[in-house]
Amino acid sequence: MTSDAPAATSKSQQAYEWLRDRIVSHRFTPGYRLVLSQLAAELGVSTVPVREAIRRLEAEGLVTYEKNVGAQVALVDEDEYVTTMQTLAVVEGAATGFSAPLLTAADLAKARAINGRMRDTLEHFDPRRFTELNEEFHSALFLHCPNAHLIDLVHRGWGRLRMLRNSTFSFVPGRAVQSVAEHDALIDLIESGADPLDIELAARRHRTATLDAFLAYQHSQG
């Protein structure tokens, strides 16, 4: 029995990673029912590791369980999306402000190159690709932030957003054009040697502008 434990753990981890990837990538959309027997058959395992994986995902808030309904991918919580974006604006802005005085000309040139690739995607817009490049761009700007805890909070926020929304730009594609222009302005501000606090606030406004665009879209649909 002892010798079977590592294999069971491995199967549980495999099931967890497999399910989590499909939820985060939105292949399993909010409300999708997670039927143990079907998932186990697809993974080629018993229902035990799948059940364990679902419990872990439930603890993370990615899965909900209801009596007579069973397990399903958690529905999108709009309030949580808003608070995640607000929090991310603060920590991402702070990380950028701390990093700004330490960025080199080469770092800023790299950020401009990434933003150029973002601009190139606008003609044949792919929201998911744009979002990936957006993260790459901002990573380049807070590259030298000396506060590791802040960086961890930023990445946690990004991870949470991926679970809540495949890409905000799917809903407000027009915001992408403005975002690219704001990126240029942010780089210009850093190159000018502006006060780190001004840079932090500019980065924060940049993030909240995307949230404002999304909320305006939601209001127009309501």
C-alpha positions as CSV (number, residue, x, y, z in Angstrom):
1,M,0.0,0.0,0.0
2,T,2.9,2.3,0.8
3,S,4.4,1.8,-2.6
4,D,1.2,3.0,-4.3
5,A,1.2,6.3,-2.5
6,P,3.6,8.2,-4.8
7,A,1.7,6.9,-7.9
8,A,-1.6,8.1,-6.4
9,T,-0.1,11.4,-5.6
10,S,1.3,11.7,-9.1
11,K,-2.0,10.9,-10.7
12,S,-3.8,13.5,-8.4
13,Q,-1.2,16.1,-9.4
14,Q,-1.6,15.2,-13.1
15,A,-5.4,15.5,-12.9
16,Y,-5.1,18.8,-11.0
17,E,-2.7,20.4,-13.5
18,W,-4.8,19.1,-16.5
19,L,-8.0,20.5,-15.1
20,R,-6.5,23.7,-14.0
21,D,-5.0,24.3,-17.4
22,R,-8.3,23.8,-19.1
23,I,-10.1,26.1,-16.7
24,V,-7.5,28.9,-16.9
25,S,-7.4,28.7,-20.7
26,H,-11.2,28.8,-20.8
27,R,-11.4,25.5,-22.6
28,F,-13.7,24.6,-19.7
29,T,-15.9,27.7,-19.5
30,P,-17.7,29.0,-16.4
31,G,-20.6,26.7,-15.5
32,Y,-19.0,23.7,-17.3
33,R,-20.0,20.5,-15.4
34,L,-17.1,18.4,-14.2
35,V,-18.3,14.8,-14.4
36,L,-15.9,12.5,-12.5
37,S,-16.4,9.4,-14.6
38,Q,-15.9,11.3,-17.9
39,L,-12.8,13.2,-16.7
40,A,-11.3,10.0,-15.3
41,A,-11.9,8.2,-18.5
42,E,-10.3,11.0,-20.5
43,L,-7.3,11.0,-18.2
44,G,-7.0,7.2,-18.0
45,V,-7.2,7.2,-14.2
46,S,-9.7,6.2,-11.5
47,T,-12.1,8.8,-10.1
48,V,-10.1,9.1,-6.9
49,P,-7.3,11.4,-8.2
50,V,-9.9,13.4,-10.2
51,R,-12.0,13.9,-7.0
52,E,-8.9,15.0,-5.1
53,A,-8.0,17.5,-7.9
54,I,-11.5,18.9,-7.9
55,R,-11.3,19.5,-4.2
56,R,-8.0,21.4,-4.6
57,L,-9.6,23.5,-7.4
58,E,-12.6,24.2,-5.2
59,A,-10.4,25.4,-2.4
60,E,-8.8,27.8,-4.9
61,G,-12.2,29.1,-6.0
62,L,-12.0,27.8,-9.5
63,V,-14.6,25.1,-9.0
64,T,-17.9,25.1,-7.1
65,Y,-19.9,22.2,-5.8
66,E,-23.7,22.1,-5.3
67,K,-25.9,19.3,-4.1
68,N,-27.8,17.5,-6.9
69,V,-25.7,19.5,-9.4
70,G,-22.2,18.3,-8.7
71,A,-18.9,20.1,-9.5
72,Q,-18.7,22.8,-12.1
73,V,-16.3,25.5,-13.2
74,A,-17.0,28.6,-11.1
75,L,-19.0,31.4,-12.6
76,V,-17.3,34.7,-13.2
77,D,-17.6,37.0,-10.2
78,E,-17.7,40.6,-11.6
79,D,-17.0,42.1,-8.2
80,E,-13.9,40.0,-7.9
81,Y,-12.7,41.0,-11.3
82,V,-13.1,44.7,-10.4
83,T,-11.3,44.3,-7.1
84,T,-8.5,42.3,-8.7
85,M,-8.0,45.0,-11.4
86,Q,-8.0,47.7,-8.7
87,T,-5.5,45.9,-6.6
88,L,-3.3,45.1,-9.6
89,A,-3.3,48.8,-10.6
90,V,-1.8,49.7,-7.2
91,V,0.9,46.9,-7.0
92,E,1.8,47.1,-10.7
93,G,2.1,50.9,-10.4
94,A,4.3,50.6,-7.3
95,A,6.5,48.0,-8.9
96,T,7.0,50.2,-12.0
97,G,7.8,53.2,-9.8
98,F,10.4,51.4,-7.8
99,S,12.0,49.9,-11.0
100,A,12.0,53.1,-13.1
101,P,15.2,54.8,-11.8
102,L,17.1,51.5,-12.3
103,L,16.0,50.9,-16.0
104,T,18.7,51.2,-18.6
105,A,18.4,52.5,-22.1
106,A,18.6,48.9,-23.3
107,D,15.7,48.0,-21.0
108,L,13.6,50.8,-22.4
109,A,14.5,49.9,-25.9
110,K,13.3,46.4,-25.3
111,A,10.0,47.7,-23.9
112,R,9.5,49.9,-27.0
113,A,10.2,46.8,-29.2
114,I,7.5,44.8,-27.3
115,N,5.1,47.7,-27.7
116,G,5.9,47.8,-31.4
117,R,4.8,44.2,-31.6
118,M,1.6,45.0,-29.8
119,R,0.9,47.7,-32.3
120,D,1.5,45.3,-35.2
121,T,-1.2,43.0,-33.8
122,L,-3.9,45.7,-34.0
123,E,-4.5,45.2,-37.7
124,H,-5.5,41.5,-37.2
125,F,-6.4,41.7,-33.6
126,D,-5.9,38.7,-31.4
127,P,-7.0,39.6,-27.8
128,R,-5.1,36.7,-26.2
129,R,-1.9,37.4,-28.0
130,F,-2.2,41.1,-27.2
131,T,-2.7,40.3,-23.5
132,E,0.4,38.1,-23.5
133,L,2.5,40.9,-25.0
134,N,1.0,43.3,-22.6
135,E,2.3,41.3,-19.7
136,E,5.7,41.0,-21.3
137,F,5.7,44.8,-21.8
138,H,4.9,45.5,-18.1
139,S,7.4,42.9,-17.0
140,A,10.1,44.8,-18.8
141,L,9.2,48.0,-17.0
142,F,9.2,46.6,-13.4
143,L,12.2,44.3,-14.2
144,H,14.5,45.9,-11.6
145,C,11.9,46.4,-8.8
146,P,13.8,45.6,-5.7
147,N,10.7,44.5,-3.8
148,A,10.2,40.8,-4.5
149,H,6.9,40.7,-2.6
150,L,5.4,43.4,-4.9
151,I,6.4,41.3,-7.9
152,D,4.8,38.3,-6.4
153,L,1.6,40.2,-5.9
154,V,1.6,41.4,-9.5
155,H,2.0,37.9,-10.8
156,R,-0.7,36.6,-8.5
157,G,-3.0,39.3,-9.8
158,W,-2.2,38.4,-13.4
159,G,-2.9,34.8,-12.7
160,R,-6.2,35.6,-11.1
161,L,-7.2,37.7,-14.1
162,R,-6.5,34.8,-16.4
163,M,-9.0,32.7,-14.5
164,L,-11.6,35.4,-14.5
165,R,-11.2,36.7,-18.0
166,N,-9.5,35.2,-21.1
167,S,-8.7,38.8,-22.1
168,T,-10.4,42.0,-21.2
169,F,-9.5,43.2,-24.7
170,S,-11.9,40.7,-26.1
171,F,-14.7,42.9,-24.7
172,V,-13.2,46.3,-25.4
173,P,-10.8,45.9,-28.4
174,G,-10.8,49.6,-29.0
175,R,-9.0,50.0,-25.6
176,A,-6.0,48.2,-27.2
177,V,-5.2,51.2,-29.4
178,Q,-5.3,53.5,-26.4
179,S,-3.2,51.1,-24.3
180,V,-0.4,51.0,-26.9
181,A,-0.3,54.8,-27.0
182,E,-0.2,55.0,-23.2
183,H,2.7,52.6,-23.2
184,D,4.7,55.0,-25.4
185,A,3.8,57.8,-23.0
186,L,4.9,55.7,-20.0
187,I,8.3,55.0,-21.6
188,D,8.7,58.7,-22.4
189,L,8.0,59.6,-18.8
190,I,10.6,57.2,-17.5
191,E,13.2,58.3,-20.1
192,S,12.6,61.9,-19.0
193,G,13.8,61.1,-15.5
194,A,10.4,61.9,-14.0
195,D,9.8,61.4,-10.3
196,P,9.2,57.7,-9.5
197,L,5.9,58.6,-7.8
198,D,4.6,60.3,-11.0
199,I,5.6,57.2,-12.9
200,E,3.8,55.0,-10.4
201,L,0.6,57.0,-10.7
202,A,0.8,57.0,-14.5
203,A,1.2,53.2,-14.5
204,R,-1.8,53.0,-12.1
205,R,-4.0,55.2,-14.3
206,H,-3.1,53.1,-17.2
207,R,-4.4,49.9,-15.6
208,T,-7.5,51.6,-14.2
209,A,-8.3,53.0,-17.7
210,T,-8.7,49.4,-18.9
211,L,-11.0,48.7,-16.0
212,D,-13.1,51.8,-16.7
213,A,-13.4,50.8,-20.4
214,F,-14.6,47.3,-19.3
215,L,-17.1,48.8,-16.8
216,A,-18.4,51.2,-19.5
217,Y,-18.9,48.2,-21.8
218,Q,-20.8,46.3,-19.1
219,H,-23.0,49.2,-18.5
220,S,-23.8,49.6,-22.2
221,Q,-24.8,45.9,-22.3
222,G,-27.1,46.2,-19.2
